[in-house]
């Protein structure tokens, strides 16, 4: 399955399947869940959110899209316009992923005098820290 990129200023009311809509002005992307359930998926773009890369083959979004709050629970990547399905996460994996996202945001937005300018924690470092604290 391929997904194509369409730049927009405002998101359309009706999204078309297999189209990744991107509004650079508002720092957001949206598409219909690729499982076919029809759910609108919104992904904020920014240094602590999703990253968009445009290639000749098609768009890439990083990190993966995990629709944990939706009934379908779909989990996939968009890489060079291709949909790459990933494994469904357990609730524990979802919680760890959310904890990692929050830690990354806190580090990024910390006041300059408190910011640790070393490379951000990897997912695995964050996971180790969670289990160390238990």
GIFEN-V184593 format. One record per backbone hydrogen bond with DSSP energy under -1.0 kcal/mol. NH is the residue of the N-H (numbers start at 1). CO is the residue of the C=O. Records with the same first field share a line. If there is no record, write none. Layout:
# GIFEN-V184593
NH = CO, CO
This chain:
# GIFEN-V184593
3 = 81
4 = 18
6 = 20
8 = 22
20 = 4
21 = 30
22 = 6
23 = 28
28 = 23
29 = 43
30 = 21
31 = 41
33 = 39
36 = 33
41 = 31
43 = 29
45 = 27
46 = 50
49 = 46
50 = 44
51 = 62
53 = 60
60 = 53
61 = 78
62 = 51
65 = 76
67 = 74
68 = 66
70 = 67
76 = 65
77 = 84
79 = 82
81 = 59
82 = 79
83 = 1
84 = 77
86 = 75
94 = 90
95 = 91
96 = 92
97 = 93
98 = 94
99 = 95
100 = 96
101 = 97
102 = 98
103 = 99
104 = 100
105 = 101
106 = 102
107 = 103
108 = 104
109 = 105
114 = 111
115 = 111
126 = 122
127 = 123
128 = 124
129 = 125
130 = 126
131 = 127
132 = 128
133 = 129
